[in-house]
Amino acid sequence: MEGNIFIYGDIYNHADAPVGAVSLKSVTEQINAAKNADTLVVHIHSRGGDVNEGWAIHDALLATGKELITINEGMVGSIATVPYLAAKKENRRSLPNAKTFIHNPWGGLMGDAKEVAKYADDLKKEEEKLAKFYAEQTGHDLEDIINKMDNETEFTAEEAKGLGFVGTISEPLKAVALFKPKQSKKTDMSEVKDELKEQKTLLTTILDKLGMNKKALAYTLDNGDIVETEGDSELAEGQVLMLDGEPLNEGTYTLEDGTSVTVDGEGVVTSIASGEEDEMEALKKENEELKAKLEEREVQIEENEQILNEVKEEVAKLAKMQSTYKPKAAKPSFKKKASEESKDEKDSYKAIKEARKQKRQKAKK
């Protein structure tokens, strides 16, 4: 099974992409839409664009792990060559008039000399990376690739094939003459249906007269169509359901009484379920879902209770904890006690007083 990816337009980052541009986001969306495909056919018609985005698209295509076929449908230029070369050489195709264009990466920057120099180094690294990639994917001489990039070279489909970019040049689809049978004048489906019923009624009448007609039971579908079974037995598995003389298409049908009938590709009934059975099944399913939710809620409550108990235990432990802090012993003080200081002051005072007294007595003599 094949899935189709379209890279039609210039390649931009999604945030800056104008209308009609291609981005990693748009390509990824197409990849996801083709997730059931075994092979991805990548149709490319792009002049190129953002270097980082081109590499990202290339890597996204490879990351699918699917067989890749790339087709140049007009122009594969600049960085668009990178996703194109994601496919193996034998899976790289080109239309006869498509072109391939390669050149050195380029850009612009405003800044000081250091910033400009760094930007130039980055461009040079990207140039070398791209040249080596081309050489590896095409098998062509690296020096010649570099020369062609320097000269901004455009190739025809044949030239691109000769250089190893293209594996096969595909012919475009050709117009062919178609036989158109004459159409019935009756284009209204209701008229055609009425005509078929008339023919069936006529055939039934003839078979009845010949005694060759098998009686059939009729059932009305919920859309108003009438289906029949061969024989006069009730609807059962193994019978063939017919609509307008043809077996019913494979699928599940609902009768007007709510009965669900499933038939295979040959119109054979494979299962029958009454409307009540369907309703019971729906109720059972709903009941199981509710039980599952209830069990989930109970588990959550138990977990919450466990957490709460653990918190309570931690709080209790904190409440019982006592401080183990002990203040450091005070260093011995060399200051005199207050009582000793007071005694010294008194003795000093007495000595001064006694000296003055003696001085007065000498003066009197």
C-alpha positions in Angstrom: 0.0 0.0 0.0 1.4 3.4 -1.0 1.0 6.8 0.7 1.6 10.1 -1.0 3.6 13.0 0.3 3.6 16.3 -1.6 6.4 18.9 -1.4 5.0 21.5 -3.7 6.4 25.0 -3.0 9.3 26.7 -1.2 10.5 25.2 2.1 10.1 27.4 5.2 9.9 27.0 8.9 6.2 26.7 9.9 6.4 29.9 12.0 7.5 32.0 9.0 5.8 30.0 6.2 3.7 32.1 3.7 0.6 30.6 2.1 1.6 27.7 -0.2 4.9 27.0 1.5 6.1 23.6 2.7 7.3 23.0 6.3 8.3 20.1 8.5 4.9 20.4 10.1 3.0 20.0 6.9 5.1 17.1 5.8 4.7 15.4 9.2 0.9 15.8 9.0 1.0 14.0 5.6 3.2 11.2 7.0 0.8 10.7 9.9 -2.1 10.5 7.5 -0.4 7.7 5.6 0.7 5.8 8.7 -0.8 2.5 7.3 1.2 2.7 4.0 4.2 0.4 3.4 5.7 2.8 0.9 5.8 6.6 0.7 5.8 8.3 -2.7 7.3 11.8 -2.2 6.3 14.2 -5.1 8.6 17.2 -5.2 8.4 20.4 -7.1 10.4 23.0 -5.1 13.0 25.7 -5.6 14.4 25.0 -2.1 14.3 27.3 0.9 15.4 27.1 4.6 18.4 24.8 5.0 17.5 23.6 8.5 13.9 22.8 7.5 15.1 20.9 4.5 17.3 18.6 6.6 14.5 18.2 9.1 12.1 17.0 6.4 14.8 14.6 5.1 15.3 13.1 8.6 11.5 12.8 9.1 11.1 10.8 5.9 13.9 8.4 6.9 12.5 8.1 10.4 9.3 6.5 9.1 11.3 3.4 8.3 9.1 3.0 5.2 10.3 2.4 1.6 10.7 5.8 0.0 10.2 6.8 -3.6 10.9 10.4 -4.6 9.8 12.0 -7.9 11.1 15.2 -9.3 8.0 16.6 -11.0 9.3 19.9 -12.2 12.1 21.4 -10.1 14.3 20.0 -7.3 16.5 22.9 -6.4 18.8 24.0 -3.6 17.8 22.4 -0.2 14.9 20.5 -1.8 17.6 18.2 -3.2 18.1 16.9 0.4 14.6 15.3 0.9 14.8 14.2 -2.7 17.9 12.2 -2.0 16.4 10.5 1.0 15.3 7.7 -1.3 17.6 5.0 -2.5 19.1 5.7 -6.0 16.9 3.1 -7.7 13.9 4.8 -6.1 14.7 8.3 -7.2 12.7 9.2 -10.3 12.4 12.3 -12.5 10.0 13.4 -15.2 11.7 14.1 -18.6 11.4 17.9 -18.4 12.2 18.2 -14.7 15.4 20.1 -13.6 17.8 19.8 -10.7 19.7 22.8 -9.3 22.6 22.9 -6.8 24.6 25.8 -5.3 26.4 26.8 -2.2 24.3 27.8 0.8 24.0 31.6 1.2 22.4 34.1 3.5 22.8 37.5 5.1 23.7 38.9 8.5 24.0 42.3 10.2 26.5 42.5 13.1 30.1 43.2 14.1 33.2 41.7 12.5 33.2 38.7 14.9 29.5 37.9 14.2 30.0 38.1 10.5 33.1 35.9 10.6 31.3 33.3 12.7 28.4 33.3 10.2 30.8 32.9 7.3 32.4 29.8 9.2 28.9 28.3 9.7 28.1 28.8 6.0 31.3 27.1 5.0 30.6 24.1 7.3 27.1 23.8 5.8 28.6 24.0 2.3 31.1 21.1 3.1 28.3 19.1 4.7 26.1 19.4 1.6 28.9 18.6 -0.8 29.8 15.4 1.1 26.1 14.4 1.2 25.7 14.9 -2.5 28.9 12.8 -3.2 27.7 10.0 -0.8 24.2 9.8 -2.2 25.2 10.0 -5.9 28.6 8.3 -6.0 29.9 11.2 -8.0 33.4 12.8 -7.5 33.4 15.2 -4.5 35.7 17.8 -6.2 33.4 18.0 -9.2 30.4 18.3 -7.0 32.1 21.3 -5.2 32.9 22.9 -8.5 29.3 22.6 -9.7 28.0 24.0 -6.4 30.4 27.0 -6.8 29.1 27.6 -10.3 25.4 27.2 -9.3 24.7 24.5 -11.8 21.3 23.4 -13.2 20.9 19.9 -14.7 18.4 18.4 -17.1 16.8 15.0 -16.2 19.4 13.2 -18.3 22.3 15.1 -16.8 21.0 14.6 -13.3 20.8 10.8 -14.0 24.3 10.8 -15.3 25.6 12.4 -12.1 23.7 10.0 -9.9 21.1 12.3 -8.6 18.3 10.5 -10.5 17.9 6.8 -10.8 15.1 6.6 -13.4 13.4 9.0 -15.9 9.7 8.2 -15.9 7.5 8.9 -18.8 4.5 11.1 -18.1 1.0 9.6 -18.3 -0.2 9.5 -21.8 -3.8 10.2 -23.0 -5.6 7.1 -24.1 -8.7 6.5 -26.1 -11.5 5.2 -23.9 -14.6 3.3 -25.0 -17.7 4.8 -23.6 -20.8 2.5 -23.8 -24.1 4.1 -24.6 -25.8 5.2 -21.5 -29.4 4.5 -20.8 -31.7 7.3 -21.3 -32.9 6.7 -17.7 -30.3 8.4 -15.6 -32.5 8.9 -12.5 -31.7 6.0 -10.1 -35.3 5.9 -8.9 -36.5 5.2 -12.5 -33.9 2.4 -12.9 -34.9 0.9 -9.6 -38.6 0.9 -10.6 -37.7 -0.8 -13.9 -35.8 -3.5 -12.1 -38.7 -4.2 -9.8 -41.1 -4.5 -12.7 -38.8 -7.0 -14.4 -38.5 -8.9 -11.1 -42.2 -9.0 -10.7 -42.7 -10.3 -14.2 -40.0 -13.0 -13.6 -41.7 -14.1 -10.3 -45.0 -14.4 -12.0 -43.6 -16.7 -14.7 -41.8 -18.8 -12.1 -45.0 -19.1 -10.1 -46.9 -20.4 -13.1 -44.2 -22.9 -13.8 -44.1 -24.0 -10.1 -40.4 -23.2 -10.0 -40.4 -20.2 -7.7 -39.1 -20.6 -4.2 -41.1 -18.6 -1.6 -39.0 -16.0 0.1 -39.4 -14.0 3.3 -39.0 -10.3 3.1 -37.5 -8.0 5.7 -37.4 -4.2 5.7 -34.2 -2.4 6.6 -34.2 0.8 8.6 -33.5 2.8 5.4 -36.7 1.4 3.8 -35.0 -1.1 1.4 -36.6 -4.6 1.3 -34.3 -7.6 1.5 -35.3 -11.2 1.0 -34.1 -14.7 1.9 -34.6 -17.8 -0.2 -37.1 -20.3 1.3 -39.8 -19.8 3.8 -37.8 -20.3 7.0 -37.1 -17.5 9.4 -34.0 -15.4 9.1 -31.0 -17.4 10.3 -27.2 -17.6 10.0 -26.0 -19.2 6.8 -28.9 -17.7 4.7 -28.2 -15.4 1.8 -29.8 -11.9 2.0 -30.7 -10.4 -1.4 -31.5 -6.9 -2.4 -33.1 -6.4 -5.9 -32.0 -9.9 -6.8 -28.3 -9.4 -5.8 -26.5 -10.5 -2.6 -26.1 -7.8 0.0 -22.7 -6.1 0.2 -20.5 -7.1 3.1 -21.4 -5.2 6.3 -23.8 -4.9 9.2 -27.5 -3.9 8.5 -30.3 -2.9 10.9 -33.8 -4.1 10.3 -36.7 -1.8 11.1 -37.4 -3.8 14.4 -33.9 -3.0 15.6 -32.4 -6.4 14.7 -28.7 -6.2 13.6 -27.7 -8.5 10.8 -24.1 -9.0 9.6 -23.3 -10.5 6.2 -20.1 -11.4 4.5 -18.9 -10.6 1.0 -21.3 -13.1 -0.6 -24.3 -11.8 1.3 -24.3 -14.8 3.7 -25.6 -14.0 7.2 -22.8 -14.5 9.7 -24.5 -13.1 12.8 -27.8 -11.9 14.1 -28.4 -9.7 17.1 -31.8 -8.4 18.3 -32.2 -4.8 19.2 -32.8 -5.8 22.8 -29.5 -7.8 22.8 -27.7 -4.8 21.4 -29.2 -2.6 24.1 -28.2 -5.2 26.8 -24.7 -5.3 25.4 -24.5 -1.5 25.6 -25.8 -1.5 29.2 -23.2 -4.2 30.1 -20.4 -2.2 28.5 -21.5 0.9 30.3 -21.8 -1.0 33.6 -18.2 -2.3 33.2 -16.9 1.1 32.5 -18.6 2.5 35.6 -17.2 -0.4 37.7 -13.7 0.3 36.4 -14.0 4.0 37.2 -15.3 3.1 40.7 -12.4 0.8 41.3 -10.0 3.4 40.1 -11.6 6.0 42.5 -11.3 3.5 45.4 -7.7 2.9 44.7 -7.1 6.7 44.6 -8.9 7.1 47.9 -6.8 4.4 49.5 -3.6 6.1 48.3 -4.8 9.5 49.6 -5.6 7.9 53.0 -2.2 6.3 53.1 -0.5 9.6 52.3 -2.5 11.3 55.0 -1.6 8.7 57.6 2.1 9.1 56.7 1.8 12.9 57.1 0.1 12.5 60.5 3.0 10.2 61.7 5.6 12.7 60.6 3.8 15.5 62.4 3.6 13.4 65.6 7.3 12.6 65.4 8.1 16.3 65.1 6.0 17.1 68.1 7.9 14.6 70.3 11.3 15.8 69.2 13.2 17.9 71.9 16.0 20.4 71.3 19.4 19.0 71.8 21.0 22.4 71.8 23.3 23.1 74.8 24.8 26.5 75.2 28.6 26.7 75.5 30.0 27.1 79.0 30.7 30.7 79.9 34.4 31.7 80.0 35.7 32.6 83.4 35.5 36.3 84.2 38.3 38.2 85.7 36.1 41.0 86.9 35.6 41.5 90.6 32.2 40.9 92.1 30.0 43.9 92.9 30.4 43.4 96.6 34.2 43.4 96.3 34.1 46.5 94.2 32.0 48.2 96.8 34.3 47.3 99.7 37.4 48.6 97.9 35.6 51.9 97.2 34.8 52.2 100.9 38.4 51.5 102.0 39.7 54.1 99.6 37.2 56.6 100.8 38.3 56.1 104.4 41.9 56.4 103.6 41.4 59.7 101.9 39.3 61.0 104.7 41.9 59.9 107.3 44.7 61.7 105.3 42.7 65.0 105.2 42.1 64.7 109.0 45.8 64.3 109.7 46.6 67.3 107.4 44.2 69.6 109.4 45.7 68.5 112.7 49.2 69.4 111.5 47.9 72.8 110.3 46.6 73.6 113.8 49.9 72.9 115.4 
